[in-house]
Amino acid sequence: MLSSFICSLFFLTQFRLSFSLSQYCLTKFLCCGSSRNSNHIIKMAMWVFGYGSLIWKAGFNYDDRLVGFIKDYRRVFYQGSTDHRGTPEYPGRTVTLEPAPGEVCWGAAYKISKEEDKETAITYLEVREKQYDKKAYVDFFTDPLATTPAISGVMVYIASPDKKLNPNYLGPASIEDIAKQIVRAEGPSGPNREYLFQLEKALLQIGQVVKINT
């Protein structure tokens, strides 16, 4: 009888101990997991995709730079520049993106991890890209054969064709007219043709060429 009582007491003690340990482990798991997830969200890196001048001149601090592409967009010289490569009286032409199913646009993606660097970069880009009225979040690929993106949610600035939101949009023109405008235009950041030559150089360095779509 006594031995049965001792055995029951032993098993009850073990059960309570196991239950307490289980509760402790569960609590630690949930708390630590939540903490890790919260930290991950707070410290999640921001990525910015550049397809124009950002390829050769970021202008902000970043932790990593990857060469790659986004899908279903093409680069076009359809945006009028009145603050960098032209003036309101004679706008230059810079690149923007337009939807193009099946096409890809190569460029560079920048990783920004530190919170202070993110804030500085956003403040800087909102001024630099102020004539680009739209922000999109896209999948970024580094391998042409990959079906899964290397990074998702990469931010990119786009100048839309909506003249109400983007009064500087110029749109399509013949190659001859685009070339004449680029040759003649000049703004606070320098001649428009310098922008074209820098873009050509930057794309050649990543194995691409400039295409002037009309």
N, C-alpha and C positions, 0 to 999 in steps of 0.2 A: 504493500500500500504506500509506504513511504517512498519506495523507489519510484513508483508510478507518479507520485506527487512531484518528486524531484525532477523526473523526466519532463513532466508537463510544464513545470516552472522553467526548466532549461529551454524548452522549445518556445515558450511564450516570450522569454527574454530575447532569444535569437530573432523571433518574429518582429518584436518591437524594434530591436536594433536594426534589422534589415529594412523595416519600414521607415525608420528615421533616416537611415543612410540613403534610401531611395528618394525620400522627400528632399534631403539635402542636395543630392546629385541633380535632381530635377530642378530645384531652385537655382542652383549654380549654373546649370545648363541654360535655363531660360534667361537668367540675368546676364550671364556672360554673352550668350548668343545675342540678346537684345543690344547689349553694349557694343558688341562687335559690329552688328548691323548698323547701329546708330552712328558709330564712328566711321563706318564705311560710307554711309550716306553723306555725313558731314565732310569727309575727306575725299569724296569721289573726285577724280580728275575731270577737268573740263577740256574738251577737244575742239579745236577750230580748224576748219578746212579753208585753205587758200588756193585760189585758181588764177589769180591775177598777180598784182604786185606783192601780195602776201607771200608768194612763193620765194621771192628773193629778198624781201624786206619785211620781217615780222613786226618789228617795232615794239615788242613786249618780251618779258622774260618767259621762258618755257623750259620744260624739263626734257622733252623729247620731240623729235621731228621725224615723221614717217612720210615717205613718198608713196603715193598710191592714187586711187581714183574713186569716183562715185558713179553710180549707174543712172541711166535714163535722163541725163542732162548733157547739154553741149555748151561750149564756151562761144559767146558771140560778142562782136564789137558794137553792141547796140545801145550802150549807156552813154549819155552825154555827161562830160565832166566839166563843171564850171568852177570848181574849187581847187582842183589839183593839176589837171593837164589841159586846162582851157579856162575861158572866162565866160560870163553870161552873154557877152556880145559875140564871142566866137568859141563855142564849146568844143572840147576835144572829144575823143571817143575812147572809152575804156570797156573792159569786158564785163559781161554779166552772164548769168546762166538762164537757159530756157529749157523747158521739158523736151526731151527727145528720146522716146522709147527705143531701147536697144543700143543706144550710144553710151559712151563713157567719157568722163572728163577727168584728166589727170591733174594732179597738183600735190600739195603738201599739207599734212595734218599736224597740228601742234598740240602737245599735251601740256596742260597747266595744272599743277597740283596744289600749290600753296594758296590759301585763301586770299592773302594779300595780293598775290600775283594775279589771281582771277579778277579781283575787283579792279586792279590797275588796268588789266588787259581789256576788260569790258568797257571801262570809262574811256580808254584810248580808242578802241574800235568803234564805239558809238559816235565819236567825233570823226574819225578817219573815214568811216563808211556811212556817214550821215545821209548821203544821197542814194544809198541802197535801202529801200523801204521795207524789205522783207527779210526775216530770219527763218531758215529751215533747219531741221535736224535730220541728218541723213546717215545711211550706212556707208562706211569707208572700207575699201578693199585694198590689199597690198599685193595679192596674187591673182593674176588674170584667170586662173583656172579654179579659183575658190568659189564655192557657192554660199559659204557663210562669211559674213563681214568680219574684218579684223577688229573693227570698233563700230558700235552703234551709237546713235545720238550725237553725232558730230555736228557742231553748229556751223552754218555757212550763211553769209550775207548775199542777198540777191536783189538786183534792181529789177522790179517787175515792169511789165508793159502798161500798167494802169496809170494813165496820165494824170488822174486825180491825185493819186498817192505819190507818183514819181514824175513830176513835171519835166525832168531832164531826160526822160527816155527818148531816144532818137529812132530806134528801130532799124529795120533792114534798109540797105541801099546797095548800089552797085559797088563792086570792088574799086572801080576808078574813083567814085565819089568818096568812099570811105578813106582811100589812100590820100586823096587831096586834102580832106579834112584833118587827117592825122599829121600830114606834113606841115600844114599851116598853123595848127593850134599850139598854144603854149600857155601855161598857167603857173601858179605859185610853186608847184613841185617840179617844174621844168617843161621842156618840149614834149608834146604828145608822141612824137616819133621816138624819143628816148624810151618812153614807156613800152612801145612796141618792140624796140630792140632788146630791152631788158627782159621782156616776157619771152621773146624768142630764145635768148641765151639761157634763161632759167629752164625752159621746156626742153631745150636740147641737152642740158645737163642731166635731165631725168629720162632722156631717150624719147622725147616727144617733139612735135613740130607745131608751129603756130598755124592754125587754120582760120582764115577770115571768111566766115559764112556770110552770105548776102541774103 
